[in-house]
Amino acid sequence: MPEFEAIIGLETHIQLNTDSKIFCACSTDSWRVPPNTHICPICTGLPGVLPSLNEQVVEKALILATAMNADEISQASFFARKNYFYPDLPKGYQISQYDEPLAVNGSFELPLPEGNSRHITIIKLHIEEDAGKTVYKDAKRLIDFNRCGVPLVEMVTGPDFRSADEVAKFLIRLRQLLRWLEISDADMERGQLRCDANVSIRNVGEDRLNTKTEIKNVNSITNVRDAVQSEIERQMREVKAGGEIKAWTLDWDDQRGVLSKMRSKETEADYRYFREPDLLPIQTSPSAVAATVSQLPELPLARRSRFSEVYGIPEYDAEILTEERSLSDFFEATVAAHGGNPKRVSNWVMNDVLRLIREQDTLAGELGLRPGELAEIIGMVEAGTISSGVGKELLEQVRSSDRTPAQIVEEDGLAQVSDASELSETAAHILEANPDQVAAYKGGKTGLIGWFVGQMMQETGGQADPKAAREILESLLEG
Ligand SMILES: [Zn+2]
């Protein structure tokens, strides 16, 4: 039994995918655009300007709050000013929410191996604006305000994670959910999903929470896992050596894979929060909440379970098929159109359709292949009309054609040859041209049958029905 256990809570910052910023009309696009081009007097906090709230931000935040099963969505939540000085915060304060957030008391059941799960509490979920970005270049500090006023949801979990691995699993699920709900692109590299982790340790069996450290500036899920693991190990070494854990803020250096101390952690009092006087409260009526709940799509974990149960496909398949929403829609529509074995459809989608999706770097819904077309191709392979090799090639052809799979097969002469007389003739030619192999086969090397079938496939341009070809070859060779 381990001596210590790790206690980890997360503060995630999620960039909502609105077109414009939270309090002005500037574009939210800040990835690889020239610095300080998407800015205006409002988001750079010039004197005399007034913010006005982008309603889409509230709608999207509400979708997330309901998907996170928030028990209490505030009918009137307030913005507050979080005061601090930093060069990339031109106003000198960040407009955030503080003790009157949009939603509290949510939860998320994180699936763990072997049917276990971890109950993650969502303590609160609030709306805020992003600050700018400081770039260090040639020993200079440069400021880019493009991110100022980009809308964020901050979501704070309880100290419910027990390992770095659970944290990584949660972030993968969160990213999946955000994309599924179409409220954030959740690309960590682009800063659209950020995560600070609070880490402490205690003796197994204890209830109390010890002093925690906070890890900041981690830009990928792998790095979050590495940083948390490294901090858990550091704290264990420290405590074993009789040292004391101090409330540090730690910075992750992803080049070197090490944590370093940024500063002693601020307390909330340092921010002198007060209500934002320039904005009205966010009013959320119970009917708006009810409408959001009723419009929530089936969520990925629920769909995963339903796929296993209803279609009888393995959990592994259900997991892959529900990684992304349009892929799961595509699978389900293909099963309906095919009307046969869902596992067979799953194999085609997981192997062949996913390969195309990755090659094209697109989504199932934008692949240009309709579920009905895939169902038709699978049906033709099952009926023996075409070989599975031709079926796979058809996927690509159908995408770039107005013709149906059946039309392509007919017009391009792709149907499988299973006509006995035609195949017998080809087989006879092959035997005649390869007397040595025939002799070897007759001498007992019956494994050569595969080679003969291969010759048949080559001779017929892949259109021979391999099963029929094999039977005919065997009967000629044995005869
Ligand atoms: Zn602006």
Boltz pocket constraint, residues with backbone or C-beta under 6 A from the ligand:
constraints:
  - pocket:
      binder: B
      contacts: [[A, 21], [A, 24], [A, 25], [A, 26], [A, 38], [A, 39], [A, 40], [A, 41], [A, 42], [A, 43], [A, 44], [A, 148], [A, 149]]
      max_distance: 6.0
